[in-house]
Amino acid sequence: MADTSRASWWARYPVEEGAGRPATREWVAVQGPQFPPASVVDHPRGRRPAGWLIAVRASATDDRVHRVEVALPDVPLLWYVELDEPDATPAARTLVAFSDSRYAEGTVLIAAEARAAGVDGGRQVAAVRWWPDTGLGHQIYVAPAARRRGLALKLATAAAGLQVVRGLPPMHGDGRRTNDGEAWLGRLPDWAAERFAGRTDVMPSMTPA
């Protein structure tokens, strides 16, 4: 997963407030030499800087994320359901991706919202699970019919953005991978591939034979 805190600087936009709406702030990760990596630079409202990679719309008062967009225009639309697992050992988080037009690009629902809206988990196209206290990725899965379209990279990058705006350790991967995961890693751009350790263990496929 991309170490967006190291490879990019962040543009932070003013808090936006409105009647009946929660106060939110947008954070935008930008790849470029304008500022040192991991810098947070306050920007006025306006267009996103050239070279932006991730745009995260988050609550200004807590860690709720409302939207996360990734600048991969050739990858299909994704919206997400974020699931917390506070009782797991260690505590875990999962971002489940859907690719229909029910919600706008990058929309992030929490579990209660997804249940109220009748979101069917069986229609997911991908999911990533990680340990937020360390940023270590646990599993990433893309449904067979949706593979080879860039969904895994887009999903992992979105999860990386959630980590950074919450002040948590950057996402990274260890050396335990399936054969599918190793093949996927070989196709990643350098800014994403560098955050994975060399392969140490061959894990069983997540796709039933």
Secondary structure, 3 states (H helix, E strand, C coil): CCCHHHHCEEEECCCEEECCEEEEEEEEEECCCCCCCCCEEECCCCCCCCCEEEEEEEECCCCCEEEEEECCCCCCCCEEEEEEECCCCCCEEEEEEECCCCCCCCEEEEHHHHHHCCCCHHHCCEEEEEECCCCEEEEEEECHHHCCCCHHHHHHHHHHHHHHHCCCCCCEECCEECHHHHHHHHCCCHHHHCCECCCCEECCCCCCC
